[in-house]
Amino acid sequence: MLNRNIHVLLVTLLFLTAAADATTQEVSEAFLTWARGNAIPITTIQPGHGFEDLQPLKELVGNARIVGLGESLHGVHEFFEVRHRLFEFLVEEMRFTAFAGETGLVEAVRVNDYVLGRADEPEQMSDWFNGGFRDWEEVKTLVRWMRRYNQNPNHSRKLHFYGIDVHAWYTSPLAALEGAWTYLDEVDSGYAAESRQALLPLVEPFLEQGEGLRASVAGRQREDMYTRLSMEGRAAYTAAVADLVARFETRELDYLSRSSEEAYQWAYRHAIVARQLDQQFRASLAPAGVPQDGRGQIASVPPAEARYARERAMVDNLLWALEREGPEGRIVMWNHNGHLQKFPHPMGHESMGQFLDSRIGGNYVNIGFTYYQGDQSGWASYQSEVSRPAKPKSLDGELARIGLPMFILNLRAAPKDGPVYEWLNRVWEQRESIPQYFSVNPLQAFDALFFIDHISPVQVPGANEIGC
């Protein structure tokens, strides 16, 4: 009798499994049918080739004031190229006024000066970038196009370039402080001297370790040195930075009477960045110091509190840039999918996209980027899986089944119920770099998806890998 019951149970389980598989297959086929009929084919990734194929994106973007263009890993030639083309489209066809990217706010001030014609191009443009940007030809092409656009006398409204990122591993606190002090030398020289005297001895001990090192390594060492400061030293540093920010706020009208509003706003933002960095340094101690790997070395990922502080900083800086652009201003943002998605970051904390969506709602539209397979070589060492085809049951693998080499899928136009909705409104694995895949609900995370079948790396001059 027992054997018979076991047999019946096994048959039932097999039947239920087969039924579930059939339902899953039916849902998948329904999605593919809808996607094939609604995908927007992209004819080329190259800028300067017209916008006829991009016209359907006007319905997606609508009146949004910020459009986020993602990437599932850094250093992809095709991602940079198509985002550049989309930027040109949004500027020339939809009157977007500025660019914002995943690079340091303080460093990118010089890029803004360059596109506005106030500075010459440096020998190495990487001196003006950090984070997700390098001395890559694709980046140079973008900022050179912005400069040419601004030089056209028919364009009365000039484009601006903003860095929005503040990352303790890439951004020097001294650069942020110097930006504030240089302004104060002109409008409040006495306090500038006092602030330097208070802060320089506190900040210098955890700067020197970074000399001559790659930015991310230097940053990790800065973070490590910060943890070795005494509790009193860290408290004094935090207090002095807070005093600097407060000075800008309490003396705003006085400073504005002595300078332009633009000069004040940028200097004040440098002070804010110094505070944002201090918050990340302090957060790196939560709950118990800089994370260590098994060999006692500084781990490759900051603790959750520091990552959370970075997301908040990017949101605040982006919204500050939007305010600077005025009521008619519109910004195109480039950032990693994990940051711009309206879904928790792959590492588990809130993403900047969630914060942004909660603050401006429908005024923020984003496009997540996906791909099927990459070139065999040229990638950073941690991106070793790029050359393998996407897993069959991943988001990228399923999008490849649509059968187009490159397209955009407007998820806002998807059915609000039924099998297509069911397919989209579930958690999928999506390609990433660290780790190789992460979990995301596409319908909750993105307003649209860009898919490309094959990608290749950008190259760092004189290097064998992209070094992201």
Secondary structure per residue as TSV (DSSP state, phi and psi in degrees):
chain	resnum	aa	ss	phi	psi
A	1	M	-	360.0	-41.3
A	2	L	H	-62.7	-44.1
A	3	N	H	-61.4	-38.3
A	4	R	H	-65.1	-40.9
A	5	N	H	-64.5	-39.6
A	6	I	H	-63.8	-40.7
A	7	H	H	-62.1	-44.9
A	8	V	H	-62.1	-41.2
A	9	L	H	-63.2	-42.8
A	10	L	H	-65.0	-42.4
A	11	V	H	-61.5	-42.4
A	12	T	H	-63.0	-43.0
A	13	L	H	-64.1	-40.5
A	14	L	H	-63.7	-39.8
A	15	F	H	-65.0	-44.7
A	16	L	H	-65.9	-38.5
A	17	T	H	-64.6	-44.2
A	18	A	H	-63.2	-39.8
A	19	A	H	-65.5	-41.0
A	20	A	H	-64.8	-42.0
A	21	D	H	-62.5	-39.8
A	22	A	H	-65.4	-40.4
A	23	T	H	-64.7	-43.9
A	24	T	H	-60.5	-43.0
A	25	Q	H	-64.4	-38.9
A	26	E	H	-64.2	-42.9
A	27	V	H	-63.8	-43.4
A	28	S	H	-61.4	-43.6
A	29	E	H	-66.9	-36.1
A	30	A	H	-63.1	-42.2
A	31	F	H	-63.0	-46.6
A	32	L	H	-60.5	-40.0
A	33	T	H	-62.8	-45.7
A	34	W	H	-64.5	-46.0
A	35	A	H	-63.9	-41.1
A	36	R	H	-64.0	-29.1
A	37	G	H	-86.5	-14.1
A	38	N	H	-121.6	-9.3
A	39	A	-	-62.6	142.5
A	40	I	E	-99.3	104.3
A	41	P	E	-65.1	135.8
A	42	I	-	-103.4	124.7
A	43	T	-	-81.4	-28.6
A	44	T	-	-156.8	152.8
A	45	I	S	-90.8	-14.4
A	46	Q	-	-78.1	129.9
A	47	P	T	-62.9	159.8
A	48	G	T	78.9	20.1
A	49	H	S	-120.7	34.1
A	50	G	-	78.6	173.5
A	51	F	S	-129.0	14.3
A	52	E	G	-58.1	-43.1
A	53	D	G	-73.1	-15.3
A	54	L	G	-93.7	-5.0
A	55	Q	T	-55.6	-38.1
A	56	P	T	-60.0	-17.1
A	57	L	H	-71.4	-16.1
A	58	K	H	-62.1	-36.5
A	59	E	H	-66.9	-39.8
A	60	L	H	-64.1	-47.4
A	61	V	H	-72.7	-42.1
A	62	G	T	54.7	-130.6
A	63	N	T	-98.6	14.3
A	64	A	-	-55.8	142.7
A	65	R	S	-96.9	-17.0
A	66	I	E	-131.8	127.3
A	67	V	E	-117.3	120.5
A	68	G	E	-96.6	127.6
A	69	L	E	-113.1	120.7
A	70	G	-	-93.6	-167.4
A	71	E	-	-165.8	141.6
A	72	S	S	-90.1	-12.5
A	73	L	S	-156.5	155.0
A	74	H	S	-77.2	160.5
A	75	G	-	75.6	32.9
A	76	V	B	-105.6	120.3
A	77	H	H	-55.0	-49.5
A	78	E	H	-66.1	-36.8
A	79	F	H	-63.5	-45.8
A	80	F	H	-61.4	-44.3
A	81	E	H	-64.0	-49.0
A	82	V	H	-70.5	-32.3
A	83	R	H	-67.0	-37.0
A	84	H	H	-61.0	-46.0
A	85	R	H	-61.6	-42.8
A	86	L	H	-65.1	-36.2
A	87	F	H	-62.0	-46.2
A	88	E	H	-59.0	-42.4
A	89	F	H	-61.1	-46.4
A	90	L	H	-68.7	-31.2
A	91	V	H	-72.8	-50.9
A	92	E	H	-82.4	-27.3
A	93	E	H	-105.0	-22.2
A	94	M	H	-129.8	11.9
A	95	R	-	60.9	38.3
A	96	F	-	-73.9	149.3
A	97	T	-	-118.3	-8.7
A	98	A	E	-156.2	160.8
A	99	F	E	-116.8	140.7
A	100	A	E	-134.7	135.9
A	101	G	E	-138.1	167.3
A	102	E	E	-77.7	68.2
A	103	T	E	-148.2	161.3
A	104	G	E	-61.0	134.0
A	105	L	T	-61.7	-45.3
A	106	V	T	-64.4	-46.9
A	107	E	T	-65.3	-37.5
A	108	A	T	-75.9	-4.4
A	109	V	H	-56.7	-37.8
A	110	R	H	-70.9	-29.8
A	111	V	H	-66.3	-42.0
A	112	N	H	-61.1	-41.8
A	113	D	H	-61.2	-37.7
A	114	Y	H	-66.1	-48.5
A	115	V	H	-68.6	-23.0
A	116	L	T	-87.6	0.9
A	117	G	T	80.0	15.8
A	118	R	S	-97.1	-1.1
A	119	A	S	-148.2	149.9
A	120	D	-	-83.2	160.6
A	121	E	-	-74.1	133.2
A	122	P	-	-77.7	166.3
A	123	E	S	-63.2	-40.2
A	124	Q	-	-121.6	107.7
A	125	M	G	-68.6	-15.6
A	126	S	G	-62.7	-18.8
A	127	D	G	-64.4	-19.3
A	128	W	G	-101.8	2.2
A	129	F	-	-130.8	157.6
A	130	N	-	-151.1	-174.0
A	131	G	T	67.2	-123.8
A	132	G	T	-83.8	14.3
A	133	F	-	-127.2	150.6
A	134	R	-	-143.0	-169.1
A	135	D	S	-83.3	58.6
A	136	W	-	-100.8	146.9
A	137	E	H	-60.3	-36.0
A	138	E	H	-62.4	-37.5
A	139	V	H	-70.9	-42.8
A	140	K	H	-60.2	-41.6
A	141	T	H	-60.3	-40.7
A	142	L	H	-61.6	-53.3
A	143	V	H	-71.0	-29.9
A	144	R	H	-66.9	-38.0
A	145	W	H	-64.0	-41.5
A	146	M	H	-61.3	-40.7
A	147	R	H	-64.2	-45.1
A	148	R	H	-62.8	-40.3
A	149	Y	H	-58.9	-44.8
A	150	N	H	-68.9	-26.8
A	151	Q	H	-76.1	-14.8
A	152	N	-	-73.9	117.0
A	153	P	T	-63.8	-16.3
A	154	N	T	-75.1	-14.4
A	155	H	-	-99.1	88.8
A	156	S	-	-68.4	-31.9
A	157	R	S	-91.1	119.4
A	158	K	-	-92.1	147.4
A	159	L	-	-79.4	147.0
A	160	H	E	-119.7	152.0
A	161	F	E	-116.7	126.9
A	162	Y	E	-124.3	131.6
A	163	G	E	-86.3	142.2
A	164	I	E	-120.7	-7.3
A	165	D	E	-85.1	147.9
A	166	V	-	-138.2	104.6
A	167	H	-	-124.1	123.4
A	168	A	T	-59.4	-23.1
A	169	W	T	-84.0	-15.0
A	170	Y	T	-122.5	-25.0
A	171	T	-	-102.7	128.0
A	172	S	-	-82.0	126.2
A	173	P	H	-63.4	-28.7
A	174	L	H	-66.3	-37.3
A	175	A	H	-62.4	-39.7
A	176	A	H	-66.0	-44.6
A	177	L	H	-65.0	-41.5
A	178	E	H	-62.4	-35.4
A	179	G	H	-62.4	-37.4
A	180	A	H	-74.2	-43.3
A	181	W	H	-64.8	-38.6
A	182	T	H	-58.7	-41.2
A	183	Y	H	-67.7	-44.5
A	184	L	H	-64.1	-28.4
A	185	D	H	-56.3	-30.1
A	186	E	H	-88.4	-31.9
A	187	V	H	-113.2	-16.0
A	188	D	-	-159.3	63.7
A	189	S	H	-63.3	-35.1
A	190	G	H	-62.0	-46.9
A	191	Y	H	-68.9	-34.3
A	192	A	H	-57.0	-44.5
A	193	A	H	-64.7	-41.2
A	194	E	H	-63.2	-43.2
A	195	S	H	-65.2	-41.4
A	196	R	H	-61.7	-44.5
A	197	Q	H	-62.0	-35.0
A	198	A	H	-77.5	-38.3
A	199	L	H	-94.0	-35.2
A	200	L	H	-58.2	-45.9
A	201	P	H	-63.6	-24.5
A	202	L	H	-84.1	-34.1
A	203	V	H	-89.1	-29.1
A	204	E	G	-62.6	-37.0
A	205	P	G	-59.4	-28.9
A	206	F	G	-107.8	23.9
A	207	L	T	-106.3	-37.1
A	208	E	G	-62.3	-27.0
A	209	Q	G	-63.9	-21.1
A	210	G	G	-87.3	-2.4
A	211	E	T	-61.6	126.4
A	212	G	T	75.6	7.4
A	213	L	S	-105.4	157.0
A	214	R	-	-58.7	145.8
A	215	A	H	-54.5	-45.5
A	216	S	H	-66.7	-37.3
A	217	V	H	-67.2	-44.1
A	218	A	H	-58.8	-42.6
A	219	G	H	-63.6	-42.4
A	220	R	H	-61.4	-38.7
A	221	Q	H	-69.8	-37.2
A	222	R	H	-59.2	-43.9
A	223	E	H	-61.5	-42.1
A	224	D	H	-64.9	-43.5
A	225	M	H	-64.0	-35.0
A	226	Y	H	-61.1	-40.8
A	227	T	H	-66.0	-19.2
A	228	R	H	-88.9	-9.0
A	229	L	S	-65.6	149.9
A	230	S	-	-66.3	158.9
A	231	M	H	-59.4	-36.8
A	232	E	H	-67.4	-39.0
A	233	G	H	-65.3	-41.7
A	234	R	H	-65.9	-40.2
A	235	A	H	-65.2	-40.6
A	236	A	H	-65.3	-39.5
A	237	Y	H	-63.5	-47.1
A	238	T	H	-59.8	-42.9
A	239	A	H	-65.6	-41.2
A	240	A	H	-68.1	-37.7
A	241	V	H	-66.5	-41.9
A	242	A	H	-61.8	-38.8
A	243	D	H	-62.9	-38.8
A	244	L	H	-62.7	-46.1
A	245	V	H	-63.1	-44.2
A	246	A	H	-61.9	-35.4
A	247	R	H	-62.2	-42.9
A	248	F	H	-61.7	-38.8
A	249	E	H	-74.8	-42.5
A	250	T	H	-77.4	-24.0
A	251	R	T	-105.3	18.9
A	252	E	H	-53.7	-53.3
A	253	L	H	-63.3	-39.0
A	254	D	H	-63.3	-44.8
A	255	Y	H	-65.5	-40.4
A	256	L	H	-64.1	-29.8
A	257	S	H	-72.1	-16.5
A	258	R	H	-106.4	-6.0
A	259	S	S	-152.6	176.3
A	260	S	-	-76.4	157.8
A	261	E	H	-63.5	-38.5
A	262	E	H	-60.7	-45.8
A	263	A	H	-61.6	-42.3
A	264	Y	H	-62.3	-48.7
A	265	Q	H	-61.0	-42.2
A	266	W	H	-68.8	-40.7
A	267	A	H	-65.9	-43.5
A	268	Y	H	-58.9	-39.4
A	269	R	H	-67.1	-32.9
A	270	H	H	-60.4	-41.3
A	271	A	H	-64.7	-40.0
A	272	I	H	-61.9	-41.8
A	273	V	H	-62.5	-39.6
A	274	A	H	-59.0	-39.7
A	275	R	H	-68.8	-40.4
A	276	Q	H	-61.2	-39.5
A	277	L	H	-66.6	-42.0
A	278	D	H	-60.3	-39.8
A	279	Q	H	-62.2	-38.3
A	280	Q	H	-69.2	-40.8
A	281	F	H	-61.0	-44.2
A	282	R	H	-67.0	-37.5
A	283	A	H	-67.4	-25.2
A	284	S	T	-66.3	-15.3
A	285	L	T	-87.4	-6.1
A	286	A	T	-92.7	132.3
A	287	P	T	-87.0	-15.0
A	288	A	T	-151.9	55.3
A	289	G	S	89.8	176.9
A	290	V	S	-62.6	131.9
A	291	P	-	-62.6	141.5
A	292	Q	B	-114.0	148.4
A	293	D	-	-87.7	-173.3
A	294	G	T	-67.2	-15.2
A	295	R	T	-101.1	9.4
A	296	G	S	80.4	10.2
A	297	Q	S	-90.8	163.5
A	298	I	B	-65.7	129.9
A	299	A	-	-69.8	162.4
A	300	S	S	-83.0	-4.2
A	301	V	S	-131.1	128.6
A	302	P	-	-65.9	159.9
A	303	P	-	-65.7	162.3
A	304	A	H	-57.6	-39.5
A	305	E	H	-62.3	-38.5
A	306	A	H	-69.9	-38.5
A	307	R	H	-65.6	-39.7
A	308	Y	H	-61.1	-43.7
A	309	A	H	-62.2	-35.9
A	310	R	H	-66.0	-43.4
A	311	E	H	-59.8	-45.2
A	312	R	H	-62.8	-39.8
A	313	A	H	-63.1	-42.6
A	314	M	H	-63.5	-39.8
A	315	V	H	-63.3	-48.4
A	316	D	H	-60.7	-41.1
A	317	N	H	-70.1	-37.3
A	318	L	H	-65.8	-43.4
A	319	L	H	-69.5	-31.3
A	320	W	H	-63.4	-43.4
A	321	A	H	-61.5	-40.8
A	322	L	H	-63.1	-39.8
A	323	E	H	-63.3	-39.5
A	324	R	H	-63.3	-29.7
A	325	E	H	-76.1	-14.9
A	326	G	-	85.5	175.9
A	327	P	T	-63.0	-23.6
A	328	E	T	-97.0	0.8
A	329	G	-	-74.8	146.5
A	330	R	-	-141.7	138.6
A	331	I	E	-122.0	136.3
A	332	V	E	-99.1	123.9
A	333	M	E	-110.8	134.1
A	334	W	E	-106.1	128.7
A	335	N	-	-161.1	163.4
A	336	H	-	-66.4	146.6
A	337	N	H	-48.2	-43.4
A	338	G	H	-61.3	-28.4
A	339	H	H	-84.6	-46.5
A	340	L	H	-84.8	-11.0
A	341	Q	S	-69.3	150.4
A	342	K	S	-91.4	49.5
A	343	F	S	-153.9	151.7
A	344	P	-	-52.6	143.4
A	345	H	-	-56.7	148.1
A	346	P	T	-52.5	-25.1
A	347	M	T	-89.1	5.3
A	348	G	S	103.3	-13.5
A	349	H	S	-96.6	172.0
A	350	E	-	-64.8	140.8
A	351	S	-	-92.6	161.7
A	352	M	H	-63.6	-31.1
A	353	G	H	-62.1	-37.0
A	354	Q	H	-64.9	-46.5
A	355	F	H	-60.7	-44.2
A	356	L	H	-64.0	-43.1
A	357	D	H	-63.5	-37.4
A	358	S	H	-70.3	-25.3
A	359	R	H	-90.8	-40.4
A	360	I	H	-124.0	-0.2
A	361	G	G	50.8	-121.4
A	362	G	G	-64.5	-9.6
A	363	N	G	-79.1	0.6
A	364	Y	E	-122.1	122.2
A	365	V	E	-123.5	137.7
A	366	N	E	-131.6	155.5
A	367	I	E	-126.9	115.5
A	368	G	E	-81.9	144.9
A	369	F	E	-107.2	137.0
A	370	T	E	-135.8	162.7
A	371	Y	E	-153.0	163.5
A	372	Y	E	-97.2	-46.4
A	373	Q	E	-156.4	152.1
A	374	G	E	-119.8	173.2
A	375	D	-	-57.4	162.6
A	376	Q	S	-76.3	-24.8
A	377	S	S	-143.8	171.1
A	378	G	S	99.6	-1.7
A	379	W	-	-90.9	159.7
A	380	A	-	-62.0	154.1
A	381	S	G	-58.4	-33.7
A	382	Y	G	-80.5	-2.2
A	383	Q	G	-107.2	37.2
A	384	S	T	-66.4	-20.0
A	385	E	T	-87.4	-2.8
A	386	V	T	-58.9	-37.8
A	387	S	T	-74.6	-11.5
A	388	R	S	-84.3	144.9
A	389	P	-	-59.5	149.8
A	390	A	-	-59.9	148.0
A	391	K	-	-60.6	142.6
A	392	P	T	-55.5	-36.9
A	393	K	T	-101.4	20.2
A	394	S	S	-89.9	165.9
A	395	L	H	-59.4	-43.8
A	396	D	H	-65.2	-42.1
A	397	G	H	-64.6	-38.1
A	398	E	H	-70.0	-39.3
A	399	L	H	-64.7	-31.3
A	400	A	H	-62.6	-27.4
A	401	R	T	-69.1	-15.6
A	402	I	T	-63.2	-29.5
A	403	G	-	94.8	7.2
A	404	L	-	-105.2	140.9
A	405	P	S	-69.5	-24.3
A	406	M	E	-162.6	128.6
A	407	F	E	-161.5	167.0
A	408	I	E	-119.9	135.5
A	409	L	E	-115.9	115.6
A	410	N	E	-80.1	104.0
A	411	L	G	-74.7	-20.2
A	412	R	G	-66.6	-22.6
A	413	A	G	-92.1	3.2
A	414	A	S	-73.0	154.7
A	415	P	-	-57.1	149.1
A	416	K	S	-88.5	-3.8
A	417	D	S	-157.3	177.7
A	418	G	S	91.4	-174.3
A	419	P	H	-64.6	-35.0
A	420	V	H	-66.4	-44.5
A	421	Y	H	-60.3	-42.0
A	422	E	H	-62.0	-40.9
A	423	W	H	-64.2	-43.7
A	424	L	H	-75.3	-34.4
A	425	N	S	-93.0	51.8
A	426	R	S	-142.0	165.4
A	427	V	-	-84.5	127.2
A	428	W	E	-118.7	157.8
A	429	E	E	-83.3	134.0
A	430	Q	E	-126.2	146.1
A	431	R	E	-61.7	143.1
A	432	E	-	-145.5	-169.8
A	433	S	S	-110.2	-48.4
A	434	I	S	-132.9	106.9
A	435	P	S	-72.0	-174.2
A	436	Q	S	-69.0	-27.3
A	437	Y	E	-138.2	150.6
A	438	F	E	-136.8	168.3
A	439	S	E	-95.2	135.2
A	440	V	E	-152.0	143.9
A	441	N	-	-97.1	106.9
A	442	P	H	-60.2	-36.9
A	443	L	H	-70.0	-34.2
A	444	Q	H	-82.6	-26.4
A	445	A	H	-88.0	-38.2
A	446	F	-	-129.8	151.6
A	447	D	S	-87.7	-22.7
A	448	A	E	-157.1	162.7
A	449	L	E	-125.3	136.1
A	450	F	E	-104.8	131.4
A	451	F	E	-124.6	138.5
A	452	I	E	-135.1	140.8
A	453	D	E	-71.1	-41.4
A	454	H	E	-137.1	138.3
A	455	I	E	-126.0	161.1
A	456	S	-	-138.6	158.1
A	457	P	B	-84.5	149.6
A	458	V	-	-74.0	165.3
A	459	Q	-	-122.7	136.5
A	460	V	-	-84.5	125.1
A	461	P	T	-53.5	128.0
A	462	G	T	79.5	10.2
A	463	A	-	-123.3	157.9
A	464	N	S	-93.3	-12.4
A	465	E	S	-141.1	166.1
A	466	I	-	-73.1	-21.9
A	467	G	-	65.6	34.7
A	468	C	-	-69.9	360.0
